[in-house]
Structures are given as C-alpha cells and as structure tokens.
Amino acid sequence: MIRKTSKETIAPYLRDASNYSGGVAEEVLIPENPEELTEVLKNDSRPVTIAGAGTGLTASRIPSGGIIISLEKFNEMESPENGEVWVGPALTLTELQESLNHSDWFYPPNPTETNASIGGTLATNASGSRSFKFGVTRDFVHAAECVLSDGRKVLIKRGHKISEPLCMDDGSQVRFPEITYTSPKCKNTAGYYVQPEMDWLDLFIGSDGTLGIFTKICLKLIPQPAAFLSGVLFFGEEKFCWDLTTAIKSQSFVSPCSLEYFDRYSLEVLREKYPNIPSQAKAALFFEEDVEKQEMYDAKLENWFNFLEDKNILLDESWFSQNEKDNKTFHEFRHEIPILINEKNSRAGREKIGTDMAVSDNFFIEMMEFYEKTLSQSQIPYVIFGHLGDNHLHINLLPKPDQLPLAGSVYDEIAQKIISWKGTVSAEHGIGKKKRKYLYEMVGQKNIDELKKIKSVLDPKGRLGKGNLF
C-alpha cells in the first residue's frame, strides 16, 4: 500500500478536467492489489473518493473530505478471447485500443478523452461519437468484479437481474429496493440507471463512483471492421445540417456509426488550426461508417455520394477519406474542438460551463431552434458541437467575467426546457458535484428519495463518492 499524506503529494488528486476547486482529503491511498483495497475498506471508516484518470467534467473525483483511493496500479489487460477481454479499471482507452489494433477485435465506445480510464468510463457510462450506431459503454460490459464500501466483494455478470438478490463473497445478500422510478428513454447518465427487470450490472455502470468500486472488468468486443470510411460535410446554413441528420435517421441507404456536429462558432475556432475549412461554411457534420469487408468499401462510398446529392451540402468543398490516414485526420478534427475550448477556459481561469443534455428524436429540430434563439439573444460567446445523431450536443458557454451571472441564467433556462421535453441534463458525463441541482430539478424530490434507497442498500453509511449525485 502506498500512502501520500503531504499537501504536495495529495494536490494532484484534487484536480480534474472540470477545473472544479475546493477539494479536500486527508490522504491518498494507492492499493497494489484487491486484497489491500478490501482491507482498507473493512478497517477504515472514513469517506472514500475514487480517483480515476482525472478526465471527468463533473468533479466526481474531487473529494469532499475523507480519503482518496487511487486504483492506478490496477491497469492490467488480459489477452482478448471469444469476443471478451478482462481489464483493470486504470487501463486507459488509448492503451486498450492500441492493444486491440493488433488483434481481430474492436471496442466500439470512443469517448473524446482517450486518456480516460476504463473504470472512469464505466462510472459515467461514457459514449463518444460512435454511440449513434453502437450504443454506450453499458452495452459493452459483460461482467465486473466490484467491492462495496464495507469491503465485501461480488462478481456481477450480465443476465443477473435485480429481481434476484446480489450475493456477496461472504454469503450475505443485497436486495434491490422497491421503487417506482425509471430512467428517461433518451441517452442518459443522470442518476442511477433504473429499468424494470434490468441487470445489476447496469445499475453499477453510470453510478458516479457512489455504489461500488470496480476492480476488474470484462468488456464485450466485436470483430474488427476491415475499414472505416469517413468525411466532413460542410453547409452554408446550420439548418441544412439539421435537415440532413433527420434524413439520415429516416432511411437505411447509408449506415453511419458517427454523426458529429460543428456549429458556425466551432468552425471559427477550428479555423485557427484548419485554415482549409471553406470560408462560406456555417456548419459541418463529421460522419463515419464501419465497413465489414474491404470489398464493400467502394460500394458504400458510392452510396454516400448518391445519398448526398441535392441535400444542400457544399459537396465540392467537403472532405472525404481516401485512406486510413485521412480517417485519423478527421478524427483529430472532431476531437480538436473540445481541446481548444478547454485551453481557452484554462487561459481565462474559467470553470468549464458546458451542457451535456439530450432529448428524444421527437424534439430534435425544436431543440436546435431553441438553442440558436436562446444563445443568440444572450450575446454570450458560445460554441455548439457533439453527437447530433443522438440529439446530444455540448453547448460551451464562454462568458466574459461580467457575463458569469447571465451564463448561469442561460444554463438554467436551457436545462428547464430540456427537462420539460422529458430529456436529460446529463447524457454521458454523469452528475458528479457540478450538476446535482439539475438532477433534482429533472427527477423531483420523490424520485431523489427513491434513488437514495438504492444508495442506502449498497452503501448504508454513505462513504463512497461523498457529494456526488446527492
């Protein structure tokens, strides 16, 4: 067991990508195996915050007292076998993907932050650009070894329903409480995932580090695609991009796994690094489609060209991949915008003010029109980018110092509208400490009380993730 007790050694664990301040902890413990972890939990009664890679945006890993437990030593990866691979929670997405590049297997979830740990992606049920076709992290977890706050261990497997008790290693049992709450039908990571007859595994995934600690994870893999084809489509008006997305959703001629949006202000930021963006472009859409067999590539590309005719696209100025190098370049283009915005926030000493909201397809166009009208009227600098296929966009407000109160009001107005459409205030980043207010507004006090019942049966003393969610 490694212990860090000085202010200097604890300090790095009090920060993450949210720029949230005010974290405090007595010490950092770094167990070197599961036995050391369980020993601490059994014999130390202090609150526990789990430290992941620090890439989170809602301050889930920022402690509100007690101790920090870092699982950074739990970074092993076994060889893929039969469409599965066992990994440690500290293994990063980059390490996983680089290893799988040399195999016949592929892991579809691709959150923007590739330095995120696998355990962190489970804690937030992260997704990324390919969720439009493949789904979210929850869809690719077959099993997980988990430790509760009192040191009891359990192996949770896919298919183990909440209608049956969770049987711990010491013979004790945990039963799911009787509640009526169910999660929204859209892409969602706000609060605990609850659906009738769901698996126990689905509850722990997306629980913001408040129910248990993952020590080993079995991920589902799919056969490695032979190739990807991709492109960046440019539009003279933002609405033309929205209309194309609606058209793509209503057909089966093309089958993208990614549909990623950039508004006019995102393109202005990106032009600093990509001066070849067409000057007349007011919006862009990154698309990507997986190709099962190489001999299908040309036909699929031809499908895209045929489909995109007469769709109000700046087709001659748009970019289409010719090889894997182009695919990589377009991915970098997609991922560059949040990096550039985070850099702007850091230089300005500003906490990230970004939305992570989503609605069902029924409200897609209405949502886009509301965003444009509300943000334009506010006169606060902003950019909008993200997962257009999932009706899940990231609005980043970039207020001047004297606009901070107004930015808070605009955020509140957007959240209230999304909630009125039965949407979610967090589609992939979780709630953490920064969005608790909006979780309460979204689900109401009765449902908050029911979610607390779930917390109480798995962590009755409230030791894990103090300040997250509740």
C-alpha positions in Angstrom: 0.0 0.0 0.0 1.4 3.4 -1.0 0.3 6.3 1.2 0.6 10.0 0.3 0.0 12.4 3.2 1.7 15.7 2.3 -0.1 18.6 0.7 2.2 18.4 -2.3 1.6 14.7 -3.0 -2.2 15.0 -2.4 -2.6 18.1 -4.6 -2.6 16.4 -8.0 -5.6 14.2 -6.9 -7.6 17.3 -6.0 -7.9 18.4 -9.7 -9.6 17.1 -12.8 -10.7 18.4 -16.2 -13.8 20.2 -14.7 -11.5 22.9 -13.1 -13.7 22.5 -10.0 -12.0 23.9 -6.9 -12.4 23.2 -3.2 -11.4 19.6 -3.0 -10.0 18.4 0.3 -8.7 15.0 1.5 -6.7 13.7 4.5 -4.5 11.3 2.4 -4.2 9.3 -0.7 -4.1 5.5 -0.6 -2.8 3.5 -3.6 -3.5 -0.2 -3.1 -1.4 -2.6 -5.2 -3.9 -5.4 -5.3 -7.6 -6.1 -4.4 -6.7 -7.5 -1.0 -5.2 -4.3 0.1 -8.2 -2.4 -1.2 -10.7 -4.6 0.8 -8.5 -4.4 3.9 -8.7 -0.6 3.9 -12.5 -0.5 3.3 -13.1 -3.0 6.2 -10.8 -1.3 8.7 -11.1 2.4 7.8 -14.5 4.2 8.3 -13.6 7.4 6.6 -15.4 8.6 3.4 -13.8 7.4 0.2 -13.5 9.1 -3.2 -12.1 7.0 -6.1 -9.5 8.8 -8.2 -9.6 7.9 -11.9 -7.5 9.5 -14.6 -8.8 13.0 -13.9 -10.5 13.5 -17.3 -14.0 13.9 -15.9 -16.0 17.1 -16.3 -18.4 17.0 -13.3 -15.9 16.8 -10.4 -16.8 13.3 -9.4 -13.2 12.5 -8.4 -12.8 15.8 -6.4 -13.1 14.7 -2.7 -15.2 16.4 -0.1 -13.2 15.1 2.8 -12.1 11.7 3.9 -9.5 9.7 1.9 -8.8 9.3 -1.8 -8.2 5.7 -3.1 -6.4 5.6 -6.4 -6.6 2.4 -8.4 -3.7 3.5 -10.7 -1.9 0.1 -10.1 -4.9 -1.8 -11.4 -4.0 -1.4 -15.1 -3.6 -4.9 -16.3 -5.1 -6.3 -19.6 -5.5 -10.0 -20.5 -5.5 -11.3 -24.0 -8.8 -11.0 -25.9 -10.6 -14.3 -26.2 -14.1 -15.3 -27.6 -15.1 -11.6 -28.0 -14.2 -10.6 -24.5 -11.3 -9.0 -22.7 -10.7 -8.6 -19.0 -9.0 -5.3 -18.0 -8.2 -3.4 -14.9 -10.1 -0.1 -14.2 -6.9 2.0 -14.6 -6.2 0.9 -18.1 -6.8 3.8 -20.4 -8.9 3.8 -23.6 -5.7 4.6 -25.6 -3.9 1.5 -24.1 -7.0 -0.7 -24.8 -7.4 0.5 -28.4 -3.7 0.3 -29.2 -3.5 -3.3 -28.0 -6.7 -4.3 -29.9 -5.2 -2.8 -33.1 -3.0 -5.9 -33.3 -5.9 -8.3 -32.8 -9.1 -9.3 -34.6 -11.2 -7.5 -32.1 -12.7 -4.0 -31.8 -14.1 -2.0 -28.8 -16.7 0.5 -30.2 -17.1 3.1 -27.4 -14.8 6.0 -28.2 -15.2 8.9 -25.7 -13.5 12.1 -26.9 -11.0 11.9 -24.0 -8.9 8.8 -24.9 -6.8 9.2 -21.8 -9.8 8.3 -19.7 -9.6 5.1 -17.6 -11.9 2.2 -18.4 -13.1 2.4 -14.8 -14.0 6.1 -15.3 -15.9 5.3 -18.5 -18.0 2.8 -16.5 -18.6 5.2 -13.7 -20.1 7.7 -16.1 -21.4 5.3 -18.8 -19.3 7.3 -21.3 -20.1 7.0 -25.0 -18.5 9.1 -27.7 -19.1 9.7 -31.4 -19.9 6.1 -32.3 -22.8 5.8 -29.9 -25.2 6.6 -32.7 -24.9 3.1 -34.1 -23.1 1.1 -31.4 -24.5 2.4 -28.2 -22.8 3.4 -24.9 -20.3 1.8 -22.5 -23.1 -0.1 -20.7 -23.8 -2.1 -23.9 -20.2 -3.4 -23.9 -19.7 -4.7 -20.4 -20.2 -8.4 -19.8 -19.1 -8.6 -16.1 -17.3 -6.8 -13.4 -15.6 -7.6 -10.1 -16.8 -5.0 -7.6 -16.1 -4.1 -4.0 -18.6 -2.4 -1.8 -17.8 0.4 0.7 -17.6 -2.2 3.6 -15.1 -4.4 1.8 -17.5 -7.1 0.6 -16.8 -8.4 -2.9 -19.0 -9.6 -5.7 -18.7 -10.7 -9.3 -21.6 -9.2 -11.3 -22.4 -10.9 -14.6 -24.6 -9.9 -17.4 -28.0 -11.5 -17.1 -28.1 -11.3 -13.2 -31.4 -9.5 -12.8 -32.3 -7.1 -9.9 -35.3 -9.3 -9.2 -32.8 -11.7 -7.7 -30.5 -10.8 -4.7 -26.9 -9.8 -5.2 -24.9 -12.5 -3.4 -21.7 -11.2 -1.8 -18.5 -13.2 -1.3 -19.2 -13.6 2.5 -22.6 -15.2 1.9 -24.6 -12.0 2.6 -27.2 -10.7 0.2 -28.3 -7.3 -1.1 -31.8 -6.9 -2.5 -32.9 -4.1 -4.8 -35.4 -1.8 -3.0 -39.0 -1.5 -4.1 -39.2 1.8 -6.1 -41.3 3.1 -9.0 -38.7 5.4 -10.6 -37.5 4.6 -14.1 -34.8 6.4 -16.2 -35.6 8.6 -19.2 -35.8 6.8 -22.6 -33.2 9.0 -24.3 -29.4 8.7 -24.0 -28.9 9.4 -20.3 -26.4 9.2 -17.4 -28.2 11.4 -14.8 -28.7 9.5 -11.6 -28.8 5.7 -11.4 -30.0 3.7 -14.4 -33.3 2.0 -13.5 -35.5 0.0 -15.7 -37.8 -2.9 -15.0 -36.0 -6.3 -14.9 -32.7 -4.8 -15.6 -29.3 -6.4 -14.7 -27.5 -5.5 -11.6 -24.5 -4.7 -13.8 -26.5 -1.8 -15.4 -27.1 -0.2 -12.1 -23.4 0.0 -11.2 -22.4 1.3 -14.6 -23.0 5.1 -14.6 -23.3 5.3 -10.8 -20.7 8.1 -10.5 -18.5 6.1 -8.0 -21.2 6.0 -5.3 -22.2 2.4 -5.2 -19.1 0.2 -5.5 -15.5 0.1 -6.8 -14.7 -1.8 -10.0 -11.5 -3.9 -9.6 -11.7 -5.9 -12.8 -13.9 -5.5 -15.9 -14.9 -7.9 -18.7 -15.6 -5.9 -21.9 -17.5 -7.1 -24.9 -15.7 -6.9 -28.2 -16.9 -7.1 -31.8 -15.0 -8.3 -34.9 -12.5 -5.6 -36.1 -14.0 -3.8 -39.2 -12.0 -4.1 -42.3 -12.0 -0.3 -42.7 -13.8 2.9 -41.9 -14.9 5.5 -44.4 -15.5 9.0 -43.2 -15.9 12.6 -44.2 -16.5 16.1 -43.1 -19.5 17.7 -44.8 -19.8 21.5 -44.9 -23.0 23.5 -45.1 -23.8 27.1 -45.9 -26.5 27.2 -43.2 -26.7 25.4 -39.9 -30.3 24.3 -40.6 -29.2 22.4 -43.7 -27.1 20.2 -41.4 -30.0 19.5 -39.1 -32.2 18.6 -42.0 -29.6 16.1 -43.4 -29.4 14.4 -40.0 -33.1 14.0 -39.9 -33.0 12.5 -43.5 -30.2 10.1 -42.4 -32.2 8.8 -39.5 -35.2 8.1 -41.7 -33.5 5.8 -44.2 -31.3 2.7 -44.4 -29.3 3.5 -47.5 -26.3 4.6 -45.5 -25.5 3.4 -42.0 -23.2 5.7 -40.1 -21.8 4.9 -36.7 -20.9 8.6 -36.1 -22.7 11.9 -36.8 -20.9 14.8 -35.2 -21.9 18.4 -35.4 -20.0 21.7 -35.5 -21.8 25.0 -35.5 -20.5 28.2 -37.1 -18.7 29.3 -33.9 -17.0 25.9 -33.6 -15.7 26.3 -37.2 -14.4 29.8 -36.3 -12.3 28.3 -33.5 -11.2 25.4 -35.7 -10.1 27.7 -38.5 -7.1 28.7 -36.3 -5.7 25.2 -36.8 -7.5 24.2 -40.1 -7.4 27.2 -42.4 -8.7 25.0 -45.3 -12.2 25.0 -43.8 -14.4 26.6 -46.6 -14.8 30.3 -45.8 -18.6 30.1 -46.6 -19.2 27.1 -44.3 -21.6 27.9 -41.4 -21.8 24.3 -40.1 -20.2 20.9 -40.5 -21.0 17.2 -40.0 -18.4 14.5 -39.4 -19.7 11.1 -40.5 -18.1 7.7 -40.2 -19.3 4.3 -41.3 -17.7 1.0 -40.5 -17.0 -1.4 -43.4 -17.2 -5.1 -42.6 -15.3 -6.3 -45.6 -12.8 -4.4 -47.7 -14.5 -5.4 -51.0 -17.6 -3.5 -49.8 -15.8 -0.1 -49.4 -16.2 1.3 -52.8 -19.9 0.5 -52.9 -20.5 2.1 -49.5 -18.7 5.2 -50.6 -20.8 5.4 -53.7 -23.9 5.0 -51.6 -22.8 8.1 -49.7 -22.2 10.2 -52.8 -25.6 9.2 -54.2 -27.4 9.9 -51.0 -25.8 13.3 -50.5 -26.8 14.7 -53.9 -29.3 17.6 -53.7 -29.0 17.8 -49.9 -27.9 21.5 -49.6 -24.3 20.4 -48.9 -21.2 22.3 -50.1 -20.2 19.0 -51.7 -17.3 20.2 -53.7 -15.7 21.8 -50.7 -16.4 18.8 -48.3 -13.8 16.3 -47.3 -13.9 12.5 -47.9 -11.4 10.0 -46.7 -9.2 8.2 -49.2 -7.3 6.1 -46.7 -6.7 5.4 -43.1 -4.5 8.5 -42.7 -7.5 10.7 -43.7 -9.7 8.9 -41.2 -7.2 9.7 -38.5 -7.0 13.3 -39.6 -10.8 13.6 -39.5 -11.0 12.1 -36.0 -8.4 14.6 -34.9 -10.5 17.3 -36.4 -13.5 16.1 -34.4 -11.6 15.9 -31.2 -9.7 19.2 -31.5 -12.7 21.4 -30.7 -13.1 20.4 -27.0 -9.3 20.5 -26.6 -9.2 24.1 -27.9 -12.2 25.2 -25.8 -10.6 23.7 -22.7 -7.4 25.6 -23.4 -9.4 28.8 -23.8 -11.0 28.1 -20.4 -7.7 27.4 -18.8 -6.1 30.6 -20.1 -9.1 32.6 -18.9 -9.1 30.9 -15.5 -12.7 29.9 -16.1 -14.5 26.8 -14.9 -16.0 24.8 -17.8 -19.6 25.8 -18.4 -20.8 23.1 -20.8 -24.0 21.3 -21.3 -24.4 17.6 -21.7 -28.1 17.4 -22.4 -30.2 15.2 -24.8 -33.8 14.7 -25.8 -35.7 12.1 -27.8 -36.0 12.3 -31.6 -39.4 13.9 -31.3 -37.8 17.2 -30.1 -34.7 17.3 -32.2 -35.5 20.2 -34.5 -37.3 22.1 -31.8 -34.3 21.7 -29.6 -31.9 23.0 -32.3 -34.1 26.1 -32.9 -34.4 26.8 -29.2 -30.6 26.6 -28.8 -30.0 29.0 -31.6 -32.6 31.5 -30.5 -31.7 31.5 -26.8 -28.0 31.6 -27.2 -28.1 34.3 -29.9 -30.3 36.5 -27.6 -27.9 36.1 -24.7 -25.0 37.6 -26.5 -22.6 35.3 -24.6 -19.9 33.8 -26.8 -20.5 30.1 -27.3 -19.8 27.1 -29.4 -22.0 24.0 -30.1 -20.6 20.6 -31.1 -21.2 17.0 -30.4 -23.4 14.0 -31.1 -26.1 15.2 -33.4 -27.2 11.7 -34.2 -28.2 11.2 -30.5 -29.8 14.6 -30.2 -27.0 15.2 -27.7 -25.0 18.3 -28.1 -22.4 20.1 -26.0 -23.0 23.8 -25.6 -19.9 25.5 -24.2 -20.6 29.0 -22.9 -17.5 31.3 -23.0 -18.6 34.3 -20.9 -16.6 37.4 -20.1 -16.2 37.9 -16.3 -19.1 40.3 -16.2 -21.3 37.8 -18.0 -20.9 34.9 -15.5 -24.3 35.5 -13.7 -26.0 35.7 -17.1 -24.3 32.5 -18.2 -25.7 30.7 -15.1 -29.2 32.0 -16.0 -28.9 30.8 -19.6 -27.7 27.4 -18.5 -30.8 27.2 -16.1 -33.1 28.2 -19.0 -31.7 25.5 -21.3 -31.9 22.9 -18.5 -35.6 23.7 -17.8 -36.5 23.5 -21.4 -34.8 20.1 -21.8 -36.5 18.8 -18.6 -39.9 20.0 -20.0 -39.3 17.7 -23.0 -38.6 14.7 -20.7 -34.9 14.9 -21.7 -31.8 14.5 -19.6 -29.4 17.1 -18.1 -26.6 14.6 -18.5 -26.3 12.2 -21.4 -22.7 11.0 -20.9 -20.7 12.8 -18.3 -22.6 12.0 -15.2 -23.8 14.4 -12.4 -20.9 14.5 -10.0 -20.8 17.5 -7.8 -21.4 20.2 -10.5 -24.9 19.1 -11.7 -26.7 18.0 -8.6 -29.1 20.9 -8.8 -30.2 19.9 -12.2 -30.6 16.2 -11.3 -33.0 17.3 -8.5 -34.9 19.5 -10.9 -35.0 16.7 -13.5 -36.3 13.9 -11.4 -38.1 15.6 -8.4 -37.8 15.0 -4.7 -39.9 11.8 -4.7 -37.5 10.2 -7.2 -34.5 11.5 -5.4 -35.7 9.8 -2.3 -36.1 6.6 -4.3 -32.6 6.8 -5.7 -31.3 7.3 -2.2 -32.9 4.0 -1.3 -30.7 2.3 -3.9 -27.6 4.1 -2.4 -28.6 3.0 1.1 -28.8 -0.7 0.4 -25.3 -0.8 -1.1 -23.6 1.9 0.8 -25.6 2.4 4.0 -23.1 4.8 5.7 -22.8 6.9 2.6 -19.0 6.5 2.4 -18.5 6.3 -1.4 -18.3 9.4 -3.6 -19.4 11.8 -0.9 -21.1 14.8 -2.6 -21.7 13.1 -5.9 -25.3 12.9 -7.1 -26.8 13.8 -3.7 
